[in-house]
């Protein structure tokens, strides 16, 4: 089951650590969805069959429903990712996308951090095998490995793959304006 928590403000040290508040403030799925939920822009977390995720009925239903027509795999580790250190720093820059970001963890683990839409606080979401995370367009987020330094994930796209991060501040972008407009309503 998903593990999510509010991150400590102004933490220092390794981005791959948990960075819990003291005492820890965990976020359950209902609260996570409420803090990031807006009509057409909602964060989704689903659990698919860890032992055979590619043939999972739920995953295949979501792919068809949302029109995911292209997929690839990414492995993030010191051994497999060229320019590992710089890529890890780039993934951890606060950014948004003009399309959803969809990741299915096949092996390993890591963290996606998302800004809650109410208080603009970081929520850290631990992802492990079988976790499918859909981050809506226009929401600020970032990714990092955890201390295991390894993750293998599927990435899904509608049409041709576009993975252009727009670093904060990007509040003038249409997708961000739409997201903020939905929150204010």
C-alpha positions as CSV (number, residue, x, y, z in Angstrom):
1,X,0.0,0.0,0.0
2,X,1.1,3.5,-0.7
3,X,3.2,5.4,1.8
4,X,3.0,9.2,1.7
5,X,3.9,11.9,4.1
6,X,4.5,15.7,4.4
7,X,8.2,16.5,4.1
8,X,10.1,18.4,6.6
9,X,10.5,22.1,5.5
10,X,14.0,23.3,4.8
11,X,15.6,19.9,5.1
12,X,19.3,19.5,4.2
13,X,21.3,16.5,3.2
14,X,20.8,13.7,0.7
15,X,17.6,14.1,-1.3
16,X,17.3,10.3,-1.3
17,X,16.5,10.2,2.5
18,X,12.9,10.1,3.7
19,X,12.9,13.7,5.2
20,X,10.0,13.1,7.6
21,X,8.6,15.9,9.7
22,X,9.1,15.4,13.5
23,X,6.9,13.8,14.4
24,X,6.1,12.2,11.1
25,X,2.9,13.4,9.4
26,X,1.6,10.6,7.1
27,X,-0.9,11.2,4.4
28,X,-3.5,8.6,3.6
29,X,-4.8,8.1,0.1
30,X,-8.1,9.9,0.6
31,X,-6.2,13.0,2.0
32,X,-3.6,12.8,-0.8
33,X,-6.3,12.8,-3.4
34,X,-8.2,15.7,-1.7
35,X,-5.0,17.8,-1.5
36,X,-4.2,17.3,-5.2
37,X,-7.7,16.7,-6.6
38,X,-9.3,19.1,-9.0
39,X,-11.8,18.1,-11.7
40,X,-9.6,17.2,-14.6
41,X,-6.3,17.3,-12.9
42,X,-6.1,14.6,-10.2
43,X,-3.2,12.6,-9.0
44,X,-3.9,8.9,-9.3
45,X,-2.3,6.1,-7.4
46,X,-3.1,2.5,-8.3
47,X,-1.7,-0.9,-7.4
48,X,-1.3,-3.4,-10.2
49,X,-0.3,-7.0,-10.2
50,X,3.4,-6.8,-9.1
51,X,4.3,-10.2,-10.5
52,X,2.8,-9.6,-14.0
53,X,2.0,-5.9,-14.3
54,X,2.1,-5.8,-18.1
55,X,-0.9,-8.2,-18.3
56,X,-2.8,-6.6,-15.5
57,X,-6.4,-5.9,-16.4
58,X,-6.6,-2.6,-14.5
59,X,-3.5,-1.3,-16.2
60,X,-4.7,-2.4,-19.7
61,X,-8.1,-0.8,-19.0
62,X,-6.4,2.5,-17.9
63,X,-4.1,2.5,-21.0
64,X,-7.1,2.0,-23.3
65,X,-9.4,4.5,-21.4
66,X,-6.7,7.3,-21.3
67,X,-5.3,6.6,-24.8
68,X,-1.8,5.6,-23.8
69,X,-0.4,4.5,-27.2
70,X,3.4,4.6,-26.5
71,X,5.4,3.1,-23.7
72,X,9.0,2.6,-22.9
73,X,11.2,1.6,-19.9
74,X,13.7,3.5,-17.9
75,X,16.3,2.2,-15.5
76,X,17.8,4.7,-13.1
77,X,20.9,3.4,-11.4
78,X,24.6,4.4,-11.4
79,X,25.3,1.5,-13.8
80,X,22.6,2.1,-16.3
81,X,21.9,5.8,-16.5
82,X,24.4,7.9,-18.4
83,X,25.4,11.0,-16.5
84,X,23.7,9.5,-13.4
85,X,24.5,12.4,-11.0
86,X,23.4,15.2,-13.3
87,X,20.2,13.3,-14.3
88,X,19.3,12.7,-10.7
89,X,19.7,16.4,-10.0
90,X,17.6,17.2,-13.1
91,X,14.8,14.9,-12.1
92,X,14.8,16.5,-8.6
93,X,14.3,20.1,-10.0
94,X,10.8,21.2,-9.2
95,X,8.9,21.2,-12.5
96,X,5.6,20.5,-14.3
97,X,4.6,19.1,-17.6
98,X,2.0,20.0,-20.2
99,X,0.8,16.3,-20.2
100,X,0.3,13.8,-17.5
101,X,3.3,11.9,-16.1
102,X,2.6,8.2,-15.9
103,X,5.0,5.8,-14.2
104,X,4.6,2.1,-13.4
105,X,7.3,0.8,-11.1
106,X,8.6,-2.7,-12.2
107,X,11.6,-3.0,-9.9
108,X,13.3,-1.0,-7.2
109,X,11.9,2.0,-5.4
110,X,12.0,5.8,-5.3
111,X,10.1,8.9,-4.4
112,X,7.8,11.3,-6.2
113,X,7.3,14.6,-4.4
114,X,4.2,16.6,-5.3
115,X,3.0,20.0,-4.1
116,X,-0.4,19.9,-2.3
117,X,-2.8,22.2,-4.0
118,X,-4.0,23.7,-0.7
119,X,-0.9,24.7,1.3
120,X,1.8,24.3,-1.3
121,X,3.6,21.8,1.0
122,X,5.7,18.9,-0.3
123,X,4.2,15.4,0.0
124,X,6.6,12.6,-0.6
125,X,5.2,9.4,-2.2
126,X,7.2,6.2,-2.0
127,X,6.8,4.1,-5.1
128,X,7.6,0.4,-5.3
129,X,7.0,-2.5,-7.7
130,X,3.4,-2.6,-8.8
131,X,2.7,1.1,-8.1
132,X,1.2,3.1,-10.9
133,X,1.3,6.8,-10.4
134,X,-0.4,9.4,-12.7
135,X,0.7,13.0,-12.0
136,X,-1.6,15.5,-13.6
137,X,-0.4,18.2,-16.0
138,X,0.3,21.5,-14.4
139,X,1.1,20.2,-10.9
140,X,4.6,20.9,-9.6
141,X,6.5,17.7,-8.7
142,X,9.9,16.1,-8.7
143,X,11.5,12.6,-8.6
144,X,14.4,11.0,-6.8
145,X,15.7,7.6,-6.1
146,X,15.8,6.4,-2.5
147,X,18.9,5.1,-0.8
148,X,18.7,1.8,-2.8
149,X,19.7,3.8,-5.9
150,X,17.7,1.7,-8.3
151,X,14.4,1.8,-10.1
152,X,13.0,0.3,-13.3
153,X,9.8,1.8,-14.5
154,X,7.5,1.9,-17.5
155,X,6.6,5.3,-18.9
156,X,3.3,5.8,-20.8
157,X,2.4,8.5,-23.3
158,X,-0.5,9.6,-25.5
159,X,1.0,9.6,-29.0
160,X,4.6,10.5,-29.5
161,X,6.6,10.7,-26.2
162,X,7.1,14.2,-25.0
163,X,9.0,14.6,-21.7
164,X,9.7,18.3,-21.4
165,X,10.1,19.5,-17.9
166,X,9.2,23.2,-17.3
167,X,11.0,24.2,-14.1
168,X,9.4,26.4,-11.5
169,X,8.4,29.2,-11.9
170,X,6.1,28.2,-14.8
171,X,2.9,29.7,-13.5
172,X,2.3,31.5,-16.8
173,X,1.8,28.2,-18.7
174,X,-1.7,27.4,-19.7
175,X,-1.6,24.0,-18.0
176,X,-0.6,25.6,-14.7
177,X,-3.2,28.3,-15.0
178,X,-5.9,25.6,-15.6
179,X,-4.7,23.6,-12.6
180,X,-4.7,26.7,-10.3
181,X,-8.1,27.8,-11.7
182,X,-9.6,24.3,-10.9
183,X,-8.2,24.5,-7.3
184,X,-9.6,28.0,-6.7
185,X,-13.1,26.7,-7.8
